Amino acid sequence: MEYLLALLMLGAVILVHELGHFGMARALGIQVTSFNVGFGPVLCAYQGPKVQYALRLFPLGGFVRFLDPHPHKLPVQEPDLLLNRGLWDRALVMVAGVVANAVSAYLILLGLYTVAGVPQMQPLAGVLVQELLPKVSASAQRAGVRAGDVILAVAGQRVEQVTQVTAVAQGSPGRPVVMSIHRLATPPLELTLTPDEGGRLGMRLAPNGKLFYRPATQPAQVWTEANRTYGQLVNLTVRSVTALVTGQLSLDQVSGPIGVVAGTAGVARTDTWNVALIAALVSLNLALINLLPLPGLDGGHLLWVAVEAVTGKRLAKERQEQIAVVGLVVLLSLGAALSVKDIWNIVGGGG
């Protein structure tokens, strides 16, 4: 049941993104021939009066296919074609998916806090490893520390506060420190980390606790919590994508669709409401990643629009399609590689 819920969550996030493109195109009177969730062979499809709606095999994204004059024997200057629209119309269609994901993430949080209540934290033993810091996490990575681990003891002393861990690290620069780690679904671990010369462990730590929800005492609390959480998720997304683009975050630390589904299913087992938080985070990640100026992504199409705005010349449609195909192959290959890694980790090969 949890895996079905996770799959529905991922599909819904992708659907919202494509609906952004589709809705903007229809609002501007631009002809659309198909609306697709996923890539690859069609699993099922519905042919409407003007648009085909299709669910495809690989849930790595989706696309909206616009009317092409050649197979439909339309006049090349047909005004309802996307390629004949001005810069603003084309830019609005391309950016609409990103906006849809960004807005939906905020609406998810509002809905969550309205229905489930505002979040509260029940303190638990130990200190939580929120994430590994790319620039200074070499020691933590070598030791095998993972985001989500809970540090129960450092140098034989039980810890309850972040300051207890950082104090030991700062007092032991360049010297090994033994930590007792709790990790979900594994026996207790004893890992040895060596703080760098500045006494840093390369981890972002936080108090450990269990999230639960209680009814808001006043309506303003819902908006306040939604704004606070949204800001935190945006900050986390920007830092993560920036670290990935700059090479500070390796692909070993990135999950593909299978990893997202498996991780979300794990969250759903503890509290179904928390799936909404994952959905908001995934939605923001999809929005920001799609803004990257890479072929096959919305940012790549926006780049062509920007180049045309500056130079006054449009890149030939055939060349754009060739570049888009190359970009799509790269993206699908990356998605497949991440999926293989996710499967390997799930079955235990990843340690």
C-alpha positions in Angstrom: 0.0 0.0 0.0 2.8 2.4 0.9 4.5 1.8 -2.5 1.3 2.5 -4.3 0.9 5.7 -2.4 4.5 6.7 -3.3 3.9 5.9 -7.0 0.8 8.0 -7.0 2.7 10.9 -5.3 5.4 10.8 -7.9 2.9 10.6 -10.8 0.9 13.4 -9.4 3.9 15.7 -9.2 4.8 15.0 -12.8 1.2 15.4 -13.8 1.1 18.9 -12.3 4.2 19.9 -14.1 2.8 18.8 -17.5 -0.6 20.3 -16.7 1.2 23.6 -16.3 2.6 23.4 -19.9 -0.7 22.1 -21.2 -2.9 24.6 -19.5 -0.8 27.6 -20.6 -0.7 26.4 -24.2 -4.5 26.0 -24.3 -5.0 29.3 -22.6 -2.9 31.0 -25.3 -4.7 29.1 -28.1 -1.7 27.0 -29.0 -2.6 23.6 -30.5 -1.5 20.5 -28.5 -1.7 16.9 -30.0 -0.8 14.8 -27.0 -0.4 15.0 -23.2 2.1 12.4 -21.8 3.1 11.3 -18.4 6.3 9.3 -18.6 8.4 8.2 -21.6 8.7 5.1 -23.7 6.0 2.8 -24.9 2.4 3.8 -24.2 0.7 1.8 -21.4 -2.7 3.3 -22.0 -4.2 6.2 -23.8 -7.4 8.1 -24.4 -8.0 10.0 -27.7 -10.0 13.1 -27.1 -11.4 15.3 -29.8 -8.1 17.2 -30.3 -5.7 15.8 -27.8 -4.4 12.3 -26.9 -3.8 11.6 -23.2 -1.2 8.9 -22.6 0.5 7.1 -19.7 3.9 5.7 -20.7 6.1 3.0 -19.3 9.0 5.0 -17.7 7.9 7.5 -15.0 10.9 9.7 -15.4 9.0 12.8 -16.4 6.6 13.6 -19.2 6.0 15.9 -22.1 3.4 17.8 -24.1 3.5 17.3 -27.9 2.6 20.3 -29.9 1.0 20.4 -33.4 3.5 20.0 -36.2 2.5 21.4 -39.6 4.2 18.7 -41.7 2.4 15.5 -40.8 -0.9 17.4 -40.5 -0.4 19.2 -43.8 -1.1 22.6 -42.3 0.1 25.9 -43.6 3.6 26.6 -42.2 2.4 30.0 -41.0 -0.6 28.5 -39.1 -1.0 30.9 -36.1 -1.9 28.2 -33.6 1.5 26.5 -33.9 3.9 27.0 -31.0 6.8 27.6 -33.4 4.9 30.6 -34.9 4.2 32.3 -31.6 6.3 35.2 -30.3 9.0 35.0 -27.7 6.7 35.7 -24.7 4.1 33.1 -25.6 6.8 30.4 -26.1 8.6 31.4 -22.8 5.3 31.4 -20.9 4.5 27.8 -22.1 8.0 26.6 -21.2 8.1 28.2 -17.7 4.5 27.2 -16.8 5.4 23.7 -15.7 8.0 25.1 -13.3 5.5 27.6 -11.9 2.9 24.9 -11.5 5.3 22.7 -9.4 6.4 25.7 -7.3 2.8 26.8 -6.6 1.5 23.2 -6.0 4.3 22.6 -3.4 3.0 25.6 -1.4 -0.6 24.5 -1.7 0.3 21.0 -0.6 1.8 22.5 2.6 -1.3 24.6 3.2 -3.5 21.6 2.7 -1.4 19.4 5.0 -1.4 21.9 7.9 -5.1 22.7 7.4 -6.2 19.1 7.5 -3.6 17.3 9.7 -2.7 20.3 11.9 0.5 22.2 12.5 3.8 20.2 13.0 5.3 19.5 16.4 8.4 17.6 17.3 8.5 14.9 20.0 12.1 14.7 21.2 13.9 11.3 20.8 17.3 10.0 21.9 20.4 11.0 19.9 21.2 13.6 17.3 20.0 13.4 13.7 22.3 13.6 10.7 20.3 15.8 8.3 22.7 15.7 5.4 26.4 15.4 4.5 28.0 18.7 3.6 29.6 18.3 0.2 32.7 20.5 0.8 33.8 18.9 4.1 32.1 15.5 4.2 35.0 13.3 3.0 35.5 11.8 6.5 31.9 11.2 7.1 31.5 9.6 3.6 34.5 7.3 4.1 33.2 6.2 7.5 29.9 5.3 5.9 27.7 7.9 7.5 24.4 8.5 5.7 21.7 11.2 5.9 19.0 10.0 8.3 21.4 8.3 10.7 21.0 9.0 14.4 24.2 9.5 16.5 23.5 7.9 19.9 27.0 8.3 21.5 30.3 9.9 20.7 33.6 8.6 22.3 31.5 6.4 24.6 29.3 9.3 25.9 25.6 9.3 25.1 24.5 12.5 23.3 21.2 14.3 23.3 22.2 17.7 21.9 24.0 18.8 18.7 26.5 20.9 20.8 27.7 17.7 22.5 28.7 16.2 19.2 30.3 19.4 17.8 32.2 19.9 21.1 33.9 16.5 20.8 34.7 17.1 17.1 36.2 20.5 17.7 38.3 19.1 20.6 39.6 16.3 18.3 40.9 17.9 15.1 42.7 15.3 13.0 42.1 12.5 15.6 39.7 9.5 15.1 36.4 9.7 17.0 34.2 6.6 17.5 30.4 7.2 17.1 27.5 4.8 17.9 25.0 5.1 15.1 21.4 4.0 14.8 20.2 3.3 11.3 16.7 2.2 10.3 16.4 -1.6 9.7 20.0 -2.3 10.5 21.9 -3.4 13.7 23.6 -0.7 15.8 26.8 0.6 14.1 30.1 1.7 15.4 31.7 4.2 12.9 35.1 6.0 13.2 35.2 9.5 11.9 38.2 11.9 11.8 37.3 15.6 12.1 39.3 17.9 9.8 41.8 20.3 11.1 39.0 22.8 11.8 37.2 20.2 14.0 34.5 19.7 11.4 32.7 16.4 10.7 31.1 17.4 7.4 27.6 16.8 8.6 24.6 19.0 9.2 23.1 17.9 12.5 19.8 18.5 14.2 18.0 17.4 17.4 16.4 14.0 16.8 12.6 13.8 17.2 9.4 12.4 15.8 7.2 14.7 13.8 3.5 14.8 14.7 0.6 17.1 14.0 -1.8 18.9 16.3 -4.8 21.1 15.4 -4.0 24.8 14.8 -5.3 27.1 17.6 -5.8 29.9 15.1 -5.9 30.1 11.2 -2.8 32.3 11.1 -0.7 29.3 12.4 -1.4 27.4 9.2 -0.1 30.2 7.0 2.9 30.8 9.3 3.9 27.1 9.3 3.4 26.8 5.5 5.6 29.8 4.9 8.3 28.6 7.2 8.4 25.1 5.8 8.2 26.3 2.2 11.2 28.5 2.8 13.2 25.6 4.3 12.3 23.3 1.4 13.3 25.9 -1.2 16.6 26.5 0.6 17.3 22.7 0.8 16.4 22.3 -2.9 18.6 25.1 -4.1 21.6 23.9 -2.0 21.1 20.3 -3.2 20.8 21.1 -6.9 23.7 23.6 -6.7 25.9 20.9 -5.1 25.0 18.5 -7.8 25.7 20.9 -10.6 29.0 22.0 -9.2 30.1 18.4 -8.6 30.1 18.8 -4.8 27.4 16.1 -4.6 28.1 12.8 -6.3 25.6 10.7 -8.2 26.0 8.1 -5.4 24.1 10.5 -3.2 21.3 11.1 -5.7 18.2 9.0 -6.0 16.2 8.2 -9.1 12.5 7.6 -9.4 12.8 4.1 -7.8 14.8 5.5 -4.9 12.2 8.3 -4.4 9.4 5.8 -4.4 11.2 3.4 -2.0 12.1 6.3 0.4 8.6 7.7 0.3 7.1 4.3 1.0 9.4 4.1 4.1 8.2 7.5 5.3 4.6 6.4 4.7 5.0 3.5 7.0 5.8 5.8 9.9 3.2 8.5 9.2 1.2 8.9 6.0 0.9 12.6 6.4 4.6 13.0 5.9 4.2 11.8 2.3 2.8 15.3 1.7 6.1 16.9 2.8 8.0 14.6 0.4 5.6 15.5 -2.4 6.3 19.2 -1.7 10.0 18.7 -1.8 9.9 16.5 -4.9 7.8 19.1 -6.6 10.3 21.9 -5.8 13.2 19.7 -7.0 11.4 19.0 -10.3 10.8 22.7 -10.7 14.4 23.8 -10.1 16.0 20.9 -12.1 13.8 21.8 -15.1 15.1 25.3 -15.0 18.6 24.1 -15.8 19.7 25.2 -19.3 20.1 21.6 -20.6 18.7 20.1 -23.8 15.4 18.3 -23.1 14.6 20.4 -20.0 12.4 23.5 -19.9 15.5 25.5 -19.2 17.0 24.3 -22.5 14.0 25.6 -24.4 14.1 28.9 -22.5 17.8 29.2 -23.4 16.9 29.0 -27.1 14.2 31.7 -26.6 16.8 33.9 -24.8 19.4 33.4 -27.6 16.7 34.4 -30.1 15.8 37.5 -28.0 19.4 38.6 -27.9 20.5 37.8 -31.5 17.2 38.2 -33.3 17.7 34.8 -35.0 16.0 31.6 -34.2 18.0 28.3 -34.2 16.7 26.0 -37.0 13.9 23.7 -35.8 15.8 20.7 -37.1 18.9 21.6 -35.1 16.8 22.2 -31.9 15.2 18.8 -32.4 18.6 17.1 -32.8 19.9 18.7 -29.6 16.7 17.8 -27.8 17.0 14.2 -28.8 20.6 14.1 -27.5 19.5 15.7 -24.3 16.6 13.3 -23.9 18.9 10.3 -24.4 21.3 11.6 -21.8 18.5 12.2 -19.3 16.9 8.8 -19.9 20.3 7.2 -19.5 20.9 9.1 -16.3 17.5 8.0 -15.0 18.1 4.4 -15.9 21.5 4.5 -14.2 20.0 6.0 -11.1 17.2 3.4 -11.2 19.8 0.5 -11.3 21.6 2.1 -8.4 18.4 2.4 -6.4 17.5 -1.2 -7.1 21.0 -2.3 -6.1 20.7 -0.4 -2.8 17.2 -1.7 -2.1 18.2 -5.4 -2.5 21.3 -4.8 -0.3 24.1 -4.6 -2.8 24.8 -1.0 -2.0 25.7 -1.9 1.6 
